[in-house]
C-alpha cells in the first residue's frame, strides 16, 4: 500500500511505543507506554482524509464577508450581533455579499423568494460559511436561500400540511398523535427559516404563496395546552418545538420546563432547536438562556426525569470550532444533545457527506438520532430524494461507526402516520415512486403513502404521472399490491 506523508507520520508516531510492560497499574499514565512495543498491525493505517471529521473551521472566517471584515471574534460571538444582522430581505443580502456574487445569482434569489413558502432569514454565522465562489451548489445556500431556476413543479399529491398535524391538535399549538407523546408548539419564529420547513403552513410571516396559521409566544395561550397534558395520564413525553426553543426568553424557557416537570406523568422532555447549527455562539454568550436550559435539565434529573436538547445539523459545513466549543460546554454541564437531520439533495445525500456529518457530530458528543426522508413540502421538490436513494444511503452508512451513533433513517408518513423506518414499507413501486406504509400504533385501519419526486422516476413513471386520469389508478394498484386493500389510504 502507498502511504502519504501524513500517513507515514501517523505510523511513526504510533511506533514510538516499545516493549510491552509485564503489567499496568491503575496509576500508569500514557507516557509510561512510550517504550512499549505494540502488536503487529492487521489493518492498514487510514488516510488523513478519514480523520477530517476531527478538524473544525477556526479563525475569523466571517471576515470574508465585506461588511464583516472588521468584526472581531468578541463581536461576532455576541448573540445581539447575530440577531441584529440576520438577513431578512433580499436587499440586505445583496448589500452583504456585494462583490462576492454576480447579478444573475441575485436576480435568481429575488425571483425565488416570490415563489418560496418560507421567508428569508439567515444568520451572519451561516451567511459567512456559504461558499460564495459557488453559491449555486453550496449545501448551506440550498437550505436557506431559494433560486428561481431550482424550483420544480410540486407533486400532485403534495399538500401544505403534509403531516396532517392540525388534524391531531386538540388545542392550538399542541399535537397529540402518538399514545404517550405530544408536540408542544409555543411559538412560531426561528433564528433562521429553512426552505424545507415541515411547518411552512405556520412558521414565520405570511408569504406571497402561503397565508400562515400562527402559534403565539404568550403564556396565557399555553394554559390550555398545559391543562390538556395534565389531564391525560398516558402522556409521558413532551417535545417543545415550534418555531424554535432558541427564541424563548430564559424566563419563558424556565416556565415551560418547570410546569411540565411538575406534571407527575410527564417523564421525558425534549427541547427542539435548530439554533446550535445556525447560531452556536448563543450557548457560549447568552449565559442566561443556557443557564435556564441547564437548570431545567438538572431539575429534571433531581425528579428522576429526562430533559434533553434535540438539534438539527444537516451538513458538516455548518460545523465550526464555535460549534465544538458550544457542544463541549453543554456536554460538561450534563446536557444530552441529539441530532435530527433532513435528507436533502445536494446537501447530505451521498455516503461521503452523510458519513462525514455523522462522524463529526459524534466527535463533539452530539448523538446522530434521526435522518428524515424529506417531507412533501411545497416549493421543495428540488430538495427531495426518492425512497430508493434513501434506502441505498442507509445501507452505505450502517456500520461506519458505533450503533448508538448511527442514525435511524425514517419517513414521517404523510397524512399523520408518524415516523416509520424508511425501509419498512409494505409496498414500494420504484417506477411510480409510491411507497405504502402502515402505522398500527397510530391507526391500524389506515395506509399512509409517500410519493417520490417525479423527476427522480424512470421515464415510464414520469409519463404515467403526466396523465392526471391515471393518478387514482396508480394509487389503487399500490394499495392492492401492498396486501392491505381493505385498509383506507390517507390522501
C-alpha positions as CSV (number, residue, x, y, z in Angstrom):
1,X,0.0,0.0,0.0
2,X,1.2,3.5,-0.8
3,X,1.2,5.9,2.2
4,X,1.1,9.7,2.1
5,X,3.5,11.8,4.2
6,X,0.7,12.3,6.7
7,X,0.1,8.6,6.9
8,X,3.8,7.9,7.5
9,X,4.0,10.5,10.3
10,X,1.0,8.8,11.9
11,X,2.7,5.4,11.7
12,X,6.0,6.8,13.1
13,X,4.1,8.4,16.0
14,X,2.5,5.0,16.7
15,X,5.8,3.2,16.5
16,X,7.3,5.3,19.3
17,X,5.8,2.7,21.8
18,X,8.1,-0.2,22.5
19,X,8.4,-3.2,24.9
20,X,5.1,-4.1,26.5
21,X,5.2,-3.9,30.3
22,X,4.5,-7.0,32.4
23,X,1.6,-5.2,34.0
24,X,0.0,-1.8,34.0
25,X,-1.4,-0.4,37.2
26,X,-4.3,2.0,37.5
27,X,-1.8,4.7,38.3
28,X,0.1,4.3,35.0
29,X,0.0,7.3,32.6
30,X,0.0,7.3,28.8
31,X,3.7,8.4,28.9
32,X,4.5,5.0,30.6
33,X,3.7,3.3,27.3
34,X,6.3,5.3,25.3
35,X,8.8,2.5,25.5
36,X,6.4,-0.3,24.8
37,X,6.1,-2.5,21.7
38,X,2.7,-2.6,20.1
39,X,1.2,-5.7,18.4
40,X,1.6,-6.1,14.6
41,X,-0.9,-4.1,12.7
42,X,-3.5,-6.3,11.0
43,X,-5.2,-3.3,9.2
44,X,-3.7,-0.6,7.0
45,X,-3.4,2.8,8.6
46,X,-6.2,5.1,7.5
47,X,-5.5,8.0,5.2
48,X,-5.6,11.5,6.6
49,X,-8.9,12.2,4.8
50,X,-10.6,9.6,7.0
51,X,-9.9,11.8,10.0
52,X,-11.2,15.0,8.5
53,X,-14.2,15.0,10.9
54,X,-11.8,15.9,13.7
55,X,-10.9,19.2,12.1
56,X,-13.1,22.2,12.9
57,X,-13.1,25.5,11.0
58,X,-11.5,28.2,13.1
59,X,-10.2,31.7,12.7
60,X,-12.2,34.8,11.6
61,X,-14.0,33.0,8.7
62,X,-16.7,35.7,8.8
63,X,-14.3,38.4,7.7
64,X,-14.6,37.2,4.1
65,X,-17.9,39.0,4.0
66,X,-17.0,42.6,3.2
67,X,-19.4,44.0,5.8
68,X,-17.9,41.8,8.5
69,X,-14.2,42.4,7.6
70,X,-13.5,44.4,10.7
71,X,-15.7,42.4,13.1
72,X,-13.8,40.9,16.0
73,X,-14.4,37.5,17.4
74,X,-15.9,39.0,20.5
75,X,-18.4,41.0,18.4
76,X,-19.2,38.0,16.2
77,X,-19.9,35.7,19.1
78,X,-22.4,38.2,20.6
79,X,-26.0,36.9,20.0
80,X,-27.1,40.5,19.7
81,X,-24.8,40.9,16.7
82,X,-26.2,37.7,15.2
83,X,-29.8,38.8,15.6
84,X,-29.2,42.4,14.5
85,X,-27.5,41.4,11.3
86,X,-29.7,38.4,10.4
87,X,-30.7,38.7,6.7
88,X,-34.4,39.0,6.2
89,X,-34.6,40.9,2.9
90,X,-33.0,40.2,-0.4
91,X,-31.8,43.8,-0.5
92,X,-29.9,43.2,2.7
93,X,-28.4,40.0,1.3
94,X,-27.3,42.0,-1.8
95,X,-25.6,44.6,0.4
96,X,-23.7,42.0,2.4
97,X,-22.4,39.9,-0.5
98,X,-21.8,42.7,-2.9
99,X,-18.7,41.9,-4.9
100,X,-18.9,38.2,-4.0
101,X,-21.6,37.1,-6.4
102,X,-22.8,38.3,-9.8
103,X,-26.1,40.0,-10.6
104,X,-27.5,36.8,-12.2
105,X,-27.4,35.0,-8.8
106,X,-29.2,37.8,-7.0
107,X,-31.9,38.1,-9.6
108,X,-32.4,34.3,-9.2
109,X,-32.8,34.8,-5.5
110,X,-35.3,37.7,-5.9
111,X,-37.5,35.6,-8.2
112,X,-37.1,32.6,-6.0
113,X,-38.4,34.4,-2.9
114,X,-41.6,35.3,-4.8
115,X,-42.3,31.6,-5.0
116,X,-41.0,30.4,-1.7
117,X,-43.4,29.3,1.1
118,X,-40.8,30.5,3.7
119,X,-39.5,34.0,4.3
120,X,-35.8,34.7,4.1
121,X,-34.0,34.6,7.4
122,X,-30.3,33.7,7.6
123,X,-27.8,34.3,10.4
124,X,-24.5,36.0,9.8
125,X,-22.9,32.8,11.0
126,X,-24.4,30.7,8.2
127,X,-24.0,33.5,5.7
128,X,-20.3,33.5,6.4
129,X,-20.0,29.8,5.9
130,X,-21.6,29.7,2.4
131,X,-19.1,29.2,-0.4
132,X,-19.8,32.5,-2.3
133,X,-17.5,31.4,-5.1
134,X,-20.1,28.7,-6.0
135,X,-23.3,29.6,-4.1
136,X,-25.4,27.7,-6.7
137,X,-24.1,24.3,-5.4
138,X,-23.3,25.2,-1.8
139,X,-25.1,22.9,0.8
140,X,-25.9,25.9,3.1
141,X,-27.3,28.1,0.3
142,X,-29.5,25.2,-0.8
143,X,-31.1,25.0,2.6
144,X,-31.8,28.7,3.2
145,X,-31.8,30.7,0.0
146,X,-34.0,29.7,-2.9
147,X,-33.1,30.3,-6.5
148,X,-35.8,30.6,-9.1
149,X,-34.3,28.1,-11.6
150,X,-34.1,25.5,-8.9
151,X,-37.8,25.1,-8.4
152,X,-39.7,22.1,-9.7
153,X,-43.4,21.6,-10.0
154,X,-44.9,20.3,-6.8
155,X,-46.0,16.7,-6.8
156,X,-49.8,16.5,-7.5
157,X,-50.3,14.7,-4.2
158,X,-48.5,17.2,-2.1
159,X,-50.4,19.3,0.5
160,X,-49.4,22.3,2.6
161,X,-49.7,20.4,6.0
162,X,-48.4,17.1,4.7
163,X,-48.1,15.5,8.1
164,X,-51.7,16.5,9.0
165,X,-50.6,18.0,12.3
166,X,-53.6,20.3,12.5
167,X,-55.9,17.2,12.5
168,X,-54.2,15.9,15.6
169,X,-54.4,19.2,17.5
170,X,-56.8,19.3,20.5
171,X,-55.8,22.9,21.0
172,X,-53.8,25.4,19.0
173,X,-50.0,24.7,19.4
174,X,-50.4,21.1,20.6
175,X,-50.2,17.9,18.5
176,X,-51.2,14.6,20.1
177,X,-50.5,11.8,17.6
178,X,-48.7,9.1,19.5
179,X,-50.2,7.4,22.5
180,X,-47.7,8.7,25.1
181,X,-46.3,11.8,23.4
182,X,-47.3,15.3,22.5
183,X,-45.6,18.0,20.4
184,X,-45.9,21.4,22.1
185,X,-45.5,24.4,19.7
186,X,-45.3,27.5,21.9
187,X,-44.1,30.0,19.3
188,X,-43.9,30.4,15.5
189,X,-40.5,32.0,15.0
190,X,-37.0,30.6,14.5
191,X,-33.4,32.0,14.4
192,X,-33.4,31.2,10.7
193,X,-36.0,29.9,8.3
194,X,-35.3,26.7,6.4
195,X,-36.7,26.4,2.9
196,X,-37.8,22.8,3.6
197,X,-39.7,23.5,6.9
198,X,-42.4,21.0,7.5
199,X,-44.5,23.7,9.2
200,X,-44.3,26.2,6.4
201,X,-48.1,26.4,7.0
202,X,-47.5,28.2,10.2
203,X,-43.9,29.3,10.8
204,X,-42.8,32.8,10.1
205,X,-44.7,35.6,8.5
206,X,-47.1,35.3,5.5
207,X,-45.5,35.0,2.1
208,X,-46.9,35.6,-1.4
209,X,-47.7,31.9,-1.6
210,X,-48.8,31.0,2.0
211,X,-51.2,32.7,4.5
212,X,-49.9,31.3,7.8
213,X,-51.5,29.8,10.8
214,X,-49.9,31.3,13.9
215,X,-48.6,29.9,17.2
216,X,-48.4,32.7,19.7
217,X,-45.5,33.2,22.1
218,X,-47.6,34.0,25.1
219,X,-48.0,32.1,28.4
220,X,-51.8,32.8,28.5
221,X,-52.2,30.9,25.3
222,X,-50.2,28.0,26.6
223,X,-52.5,27.3,29.6
224,X,-54.9,25.1,27.5
225,X,-52.0,23.0,26.3
226,X,-50.7,22.5,29.8
227,X,-54.2,21.7,31.1
228,X,-54.6,19.1,28.3
229,X,-51.3,17.4,29.0
230,X,-52.1,17.3,32.8
231,X,-55.5,15.8,32.0
232,X,-54.0,12.9,30.0
233,X,-52.2,10.4,32.3
234,X,-50.9,8.4,29.3
235,X,-48.7,11.4,28.2
236,X,-45.1,10.7,29.3
237,X,-43.1,12.5,26.6
238,X,-43.3,16.2,25.5
239,X,-41.4,17.7,22.6
240,X,-41.1,21.5,22.8
241,X,-40.6,22.9,19.3
242,X,-42.4,25.5,17.3
243,X,-40.9,27.6,15.9
244,X,-37.7,27.2,17.9
245,X,-37.0,26.9,21.6
246,X,-33.9,29.1,21.0
247,X,-36.2,32.1,20.6
248,X,-37.8,31.7,24.0
249,X,-36.5,34.2,26.5
250,X,-35.0,32.5,29.6
251,X,-37.9,33.1,31.9
252,X,-40.4,31.5,29.4
253,X,-38.0,28.6,28.8
254,X,-37.9,28.0,32.6
255,X,-41.7,28.5,32.9
256,X,-42.4,25.8,30.3
257,X,-39.8,23.4,31.8
258,X,-40.9,23.8,35.4
259,X,-44.7,23.5,34.7
260,X,-44.2,20.3,32.6
261,X,-41.8,18.8,35.1
262,X,-44.5,19.4,37.8
263,X,-46.9,17.1,35.9
264,X,-46.4,13.7,37.6
265,X,-46.8,11.5,34.5
266,X,-44.5,13.6,32.2
267,X,-41.2,11.7,32.3
268,X,-39.3,13.0,29.3
269,X,-38.9,16.4,27.7
270,X,-37.1,17.4,24.5
271,X,-36.4,21.0,23.7
272,X,-36.0,21.2,19.9
273,X,-33.8,23.8,18.3
274,X,-32.1,24.5,15.0
275,X,-30.1,27.1,17.0
276,X,-26.9,25.1,17.7
277,X,-26.4,24.6,13.9
278,X,-27.1,28.2,12.8
279,X,-26.2,30.3,15.8
280,X,-24.0,28.2,18.2
281,X,-22.4,31.2,19.9
282,X,-25.7,31.8,21.8
283,X,-24.8,28.8,24.0
284,X,-21.5,30.5,24.9
285,X,-22.5,34.1,25.2
286,X,-26.2,34.2,26.1
287,X,-25.5,32.8,29.6
288,X,-29.0,33.5,30.9
289,X,-30.6,31.3,28.2
290,X,-28.0,28.5,28.6
291,X,-28.3,28.6,32.4
292,X,-32.1,28.3,32.1
293,X,-31.7,25.2,29.9
294,X,-29.1,23.6,32.2
295,X,-31.3,24.4,35.3
296,X,-34.3,22.6,33.7
297,X,-32.1,19.6,32.9
298,X,-30.8,19.5,36.4
299,X,-34.3,19.9,37.9
300,X,-35.5,17.0,35.7
301,X,-32.6,14.9,36.9
302,X,-33.5,15.6,40.5
303,X,-37.0,14.5,39.8
304,X,-35.8,11.4,38.0
305,X,-36.9,12.8,34.7
306,X,-35.1,13.2,31.4
307,X,-34.7,16.6,29.8
308,X,-32.5,16.8,26.6
309,X,-31.9,19.1,23.7
310,X,-32.6,17.9,20.1
311,X,-31.0,19.9,17.4
312,X,-30.8,19.9,13.6
313,X,-27.5,19.7,11.7
314,X,-27.8,18.7,8.1
315,X,-24.2,19.4,6.8
316,X,-20.7,19.2,8.2
317,X,-20.3,22.6,6.6
318,X,-22.5,24.1,9.3
319,X,-20.0,23.0,12.0
320,X,-17.1,25.1,13.2
321,X,-14.9,25.4,16.2
322,X,-17.5,27.7,17.7
323,X,-19.9,24.7,17.4
324,X,-17.4,22.4,19.0
325,X,-16.9,24.7,21.9
326,X,-20.7,25.2,22.4
327,X,-21.4,21.5,22.3
328,X,-18.5,20.9,24.7
329,X,-20.0,23.5,27.1
330,X,-23.3,21.7,27.1
331,X,-21.7,18.3,27.5
332,X,-19.7,19.5,30.5
333,X,-22.9,20.8,32.0
334,X,-24.5,17.4,31.6
335,X,-26.9,18.3,28.8
336,X,-27.6,15.4,26.3
337,X,-27.8,16.6,22.7
338,X,-29.2,14.5,19.9
339,X,-29.4,15.4,16.2
340,X,-32.2,15.0,13.7
341,X,-31.2,15.6,10.0
342,X,-33.4,16.0,7.0
343,X,-32.1,14.2,3.9
344,X,-31.6,16.9,1.2
345,X,-30.4,16.6,-2.3
346,X,-27.1,18.3,-2.8
347,X,-26.6,18.7,0.9
348,X,-26.2,15.3,2.6
349,X,-27.5,12.7,0.0
350,X,-24.2,11.0,-0.7
351,X,-22.5,8.4,1.6
352,X,-19.4,10.7,1.8
353,X,-21.4,13.7,3.0
354,X,-23.6,11.8,5.4
355,X,-20.7,9.8,6.9
356,X,-18.7,13.0,7.5
357,X,-21.7,14.6,9.2
358,X,-22.3,11.6,11.5
359,X,-18.6,11.3,12.5
360,X,-18.3,15.0,13.1
361,X,-21.4,15.1,15.3
362,X,-20.2,12.0,17.2
363,X,-16.8,13.5,17.8
364,X,-18.3,16.5,19.5
365,X,-20.7,14.4,21.6
366,X,-23.9,15.1,19.6
367,X,-25.7,11.8,19.0
368,X,-27.0,11.3,15.5
369,X,-30.6,10.2,16.1
370,X,-32.8,10.5,13.0
371,X,-32.4,11.2,9.3
372,X,-35.7,12.1,7.9
373,X,-36.9,11.3,4.4
374,X,-37.6,14.9,3.1
375,X,-41.3,15.7,3.9
376,X,-43.6,16.6,1.0
377,X,-43.3,20.4,1.5
378,X,-44.5,22.9,-1.1
379,X,-41.7,24.5,-3.2
380,X,-39.0,21.9,-2.3
381,X,-39.3,19.3,-5.0
382,X,-35.7,20.1,-6.0
383,X,-34.6,19.1,-2.5
384,X,-36.3,15.7,-2.1
385,X,-34.8,12.3,-2.8
386,X,-36.5,9.0,-3.7
387,X,-37.1,6.3,-1.1
388,X,-34.9,4.1,-3.2
389,X,-32.0,6.5,-2.9
390,X,-32.5,6.8,0.9
391,X,-32.5,3.1,1.4
392,X,-29.3,2.8,-0.5
393,X,-27.8,5.6,1.6
394,X,-28.8,3.9,4.8
395,X,-27.1,0.7,3.8
396,X,-23.9,2.7,3.0
397,X,-23.9,4.4,6.4
398,X,-24.7,1.4,8.5
399,X,-21.5,0.1,10.2
400,X,-19.3,3.2,9.7
401,X,-19.4,3.9,13.4
402,X,-20.9,2.6,16.7
403,X,-24.5,1.6,16.5
404,X,-25.6,4.2,19.1
405,X,-24.1,6.9,16.9
406,X,-25.8,5.6,13.7
407,X,-29.0,7.5,12.9
408,X,-32.3,5.8,12.1
409,X,-33.5,6.7,8.6
410,X,-37.2,7.4,8.8
411,X,-40.2,8.5,6.8
412,X,-42.7,10.7,8.6
413,X,-45.6,9.2,6.8
414,X,-47.8,11.8,5.1
415,X,-51.3,12.2,6.4
416,X,-50.4,11.6,10.1
417,X,-48.9,8.1,10.1
418,X,-45.9,9.2,12.2
419,X,-42.3,8.0,11.9
420,X,-41.7,4.7,10.1
421,X,-38.3,3.1,9.3
422,X,-37.8,4.2,5.7
423,X,-37.3,0.6,4.5
424,X,-40.3,-0.7,6.4
425,X,-42.8,0.0,3.7
426,X,-45.4,-2.7,2.9
427,X,-45.0,-2.0,-0.8
428,X,-42.8,0.3,-2.9
429,X,-43.0,0.8,-6.7
430,X,-39.8,2.3,-8.0
431,X,-41.5,3.2,-11.3
432,X,-44.3,5.3,-9.9
433,X,-42.5,6.3,-6.7
434,X,-45.3,5.3,-4.4
435,X,-44.4,3.7,-1.1
436,X,-47.1,2.3,1.2
437,X,-46.7,2.3,5.0
438,X,-48.8,1.0,7.9
439,X,-48.7,2.6,11.3
440,X,-50.8,0.3,13.6
441,X,-49.8,2.3,16.7
442,X,-51.4,5.4,15.2
443,X,-54.3,4.0,13.3
444,X,-54.5,0.3,12.3
445,X,-57.3,1.0,9.9
446,X,-55.3,3.2,7.5
447,X,-52.5,3.2,5.0
448,X,-50.1,6.1,4.5
449,X,-48.5,6.9,1.2
450,X,-45.3,8.7,0.4
451,X,-44.6,9.9,-3.2
452,X,-41.1,10.2,-4.6
453,X,-40.3,13.4,-6.6
454,X,-41.4,12.8,-10.2
455,X,-38.1,13.9,-11.6
456,X,-36.3,11.0,-9.8
457,X,-38.5,8.4,-11.5
458,X,-37.7,6.5,-14.7
459,X,-39.1,7.8,-18.0
460,X,-42.0,5.3,-17.7
461,X,-43.0,6.6,-14.3
462,X,-42.8,10.3,-15.3
463,X,-45.0,9.6,-18.3
464,X,-47.6,7.9,-16.0
465,X,-47.8,10.9,-13.8
466,X,-48.2,13.3,-16.7
467,X,-51.7,11.8,-17.3
468,X,-54.0,13.0,-14.5
469,X,-56.6,10.4,-15.3
470,X,-54.2,7.7,-14.2
471,X,-53.3,9.1,-10.8
472,X,-56.1,7.3,-8.9
473,X,-55.3,4.0,-10.6
474,X,-51.6,4.3,-9.7
475,X,-52.6,4.6,-6.1
476,X,-55.1,1.8,-6.2
477,X,-52.5,-0.5,-7.7
478,X,-50.0,0.3,-5.0
479,X,-52.6,-0.2,-2.2
480,X,-53.7,-3.6,-3.8
481,X,-50.1,-4.7,-4.1
482,X,-49.4,-3.9,-0.5
483,X,-51.7,-6.7,0.5
484,X,-53.9,-4.3,2.5
485,X,-56.6,-3.3,0.1
486,X,-59.1,-3.4,2.9
487,X,-57.5,-0.5,4.7
488,X,-58.1,3.1,3.9
489,X,-55.4,5.1,2.2
490,X,-54.9,8.6,3.7
491,X,-54.8,11.1,0.9
